[in-house]
Amino acid sequence: MKAAHVYDEIVKAINEADEAAKKAKDDAANATSVLDFDDLKERVANSLQRSKDLRAEAEQVNKTGIQGLSEDLLKLNDNLDGISDTQLDIIERHQEIATEIDNVPRDIVDRVSDVTNTVNDAERTANQVTAATDEIVDRVNNEMMPKLQELQGIVGGNFDDIYDKGE
């Protein structure tokens, strides 16, 4: 009867180790899909490896019988406690990541749109200034330069002569 109970406890421990490994793997996948945390990955990998080792050890105990079972169960229990602690750490870090994500500004699209509008306004203003400058250059070339050349023809040279005579 005791052996059956011990056997049931071993099976239960194997199942718990399996579930702990799956949970650790899922939590790790969720946590690392948001941000890459090497330390978290390493801890999860260690946890998964420990879980696999525990499963193999439990299966070996199951095959070989109950000899030394108490000691093995204590080790298994300690290892499960370690897995549980690792899971709690992963859950805590996952919550921290979720909080960090919640703190990311939600109006980034609006900010980008505002910057785009500002750039577009600046470009529109620059184009207006360019057009106005081109218009002034055209007026100088088309209206003032002919008059200036006409005046130079009247004076008989360039305007520097006028300034030299005035001194």
C-alpha positions in Angstrom: 0.0 0.0 0.0 2.8 2.4 0.9 4.6 1.6 -2.4 1.4 2.4 -4.3 1.1 5.7 -2.5 4.8 6.5 -3.1 4.3 5.5 -6.8 1.3 7.8 -7.0 3.4 10.6 -5.5 6.2 10.0 -8.1 3.7 10.1 -10.9 2.2 13.3 -9.5 5.7 14.8 -9.1 6.5 13.9 -12.7 3.3 15.5 -13.9 4.0 18.6 -11.8 7.5 18.8 -13.2 6.1 18.6 -16.8 3.5 21.3 -16.1 6.2 23.5 -14.5 8.4 23.1 -17.5 5.6 23.9 -19.9 4.6 26.9 -17.9 8.2 28.1 -17.6 8.6 27.7 -21.4 5.4 29.5 -22.1 6.2 32.3 -19.7 9.7 32.6 -21.2 8.3 32.8 -24.7 5.8 35.5 -23.7 8.4 37.5 -21.8 11.1 37.3 -24.5 8.7 38.1 -27.3 8.2 41.5 -25.9 11.8 42.3 -25.1 15.0 40.3 -25.3 16.3 39.6 -21.8 19.3 37.3 -21.8 19.3 36.7 -18.1 15.6 35.7 -18.2 16.3 33.3 -21.1 19.2 31.7 -19.2 17.1 31.2 -16.1 14.3 29.7 -18.1 16.7 27.4 -20.0 18.2 26.3 -16.6 14.7 25.7 -15.3 13.7 23.7 -18.3 16.9 21.6 -18.1 16.4 21.0 -14.4 12.8 20.0 -15.1 14.0 17.5 -17.8 16.6 16.1 -15.4 14.0 15.7 -12.7 11.7 13.9 -15.1 14.5 11.5 -16.2 15.4 11.0 -12.5 11.8 10.3 -11.6 11.4 7.9 -14.5 14.6 6.1 -13.4 13.2 5.8 -9.8 10.0 4.5 -11.2 11.9 1.8 -13.2 14.3 0.8 -10.4 11.7 0.7 -7.6 11.4 2.3 -4.3 15.0 1.8 -3.0 16.3 5.2 -1.7 13.0 6.7 -2.6 12.8 9.0 0.4 16.0 10.7 -0.5 15.1 11.0 -4.2 11.7 12.4 -3.3 13.3 15.0 -1.1 15.6 16.0 -4.0 12.7 16.1 -6.3 10.7 18.2 -3.9 13.7 20.6 -3.6 14.0 20.8 -7.3 10.3 21.5 -7.7 10.6 24.2 -5.2 13.4 25.7 -7.3 11.2 25.5 -10.4 8.4 27.2 -8.6 10.7 30.0 -7.5 11.9 30.4 -11.1 8.3 30.5 -12.3 7.5 33.2 -9.7 10.5 35.2 -10.9 9.4 34.9 -14.5 5.9 36.0 -13.6 7.2 38.9 -11.7 9.5 40.0 -14.6 6.6 39.5 -17.0 4.6 41.9 -14.9 7.4 44.4 -14.9 7.6 44.2 -18.7 3.9 44.7 -19.0 4.1 47.7 -16.7 7.0 49.1 -18.9 4.9 48.6 -22.0 1.9 50.3 -20.3 4.2 53.3 -19.6 5.1 53.7 -23.3 3.4 56.8 -24.6 0.2 56.0 -26.5 0.2 59.2 -28.6 3.3 58.3 -30.7 1.2 58.2 -33.9 -0.2 61.7 -33.1 3.3 62.9 -32.4 4.7 61.6 -35.6 1.7 63.1 -37.5 2.4 66.5 -35.8 6.1 66.3 -36.8 5.1 65.4 -40.4 2.7 68.3 -40.5 5.4 70.6 -39.2 7.8 69.4 -41.8 5.2 69.8 -44.5 4.4 73.3 -43.4 8.1 74.2 -43.4 8.5 72.7 -46.9 5.5 74.7 -48.1 6.9 77.9 -46.6 10.3 77.2 -48.2 8.6 76.6 -51.5 6.8 79.9 -51.1 10.0 81.8 -50.3 11.7 80.1 -53.2 8.9 81.2 -55.5 8.9 84.7 -54.2 12.7 84.9 -54.6 12.4 83.5 -58.1 9.9 86.2 -58.9 12.2 88.9 -57.6 15.1 87.6 -59.6 12.9 87.5 -62.7 11.8 91.1 -62.1 15.4 92.2 -61.6 16.5 90.4 -64.8 13.5 91.4 -66.9 12.6 94.9 -65.6 15.5 96.4 -63.8 18.5 95.0 -65.7 17.3 96.5 -69.0 16.8 99.9 -67.3 20.2 99.6 -65.7 21.8 98.8 -69.1 20.0 101.7 -70.6 21.4 104.0 -67.8 24.9 102.6 -68.4 24.5 103.5 -72.1 23.5 107.0 -71.2 26.4 107.4 -68.8 28.8 105.9 -71.2 30.3 103.0 -69.3 29.7 101.5 -66.0 28.5 103.2 -62.8 31.9 103.2 -61.2 32.8 106.1 -63.5 29.9 108.1 -62.0 31.1 107.4 -58.5 34.7 108.3 -59.3 33.7 111.7 -60.8 31.6 112.5 -57.8 34.5 112.3 -55.4 
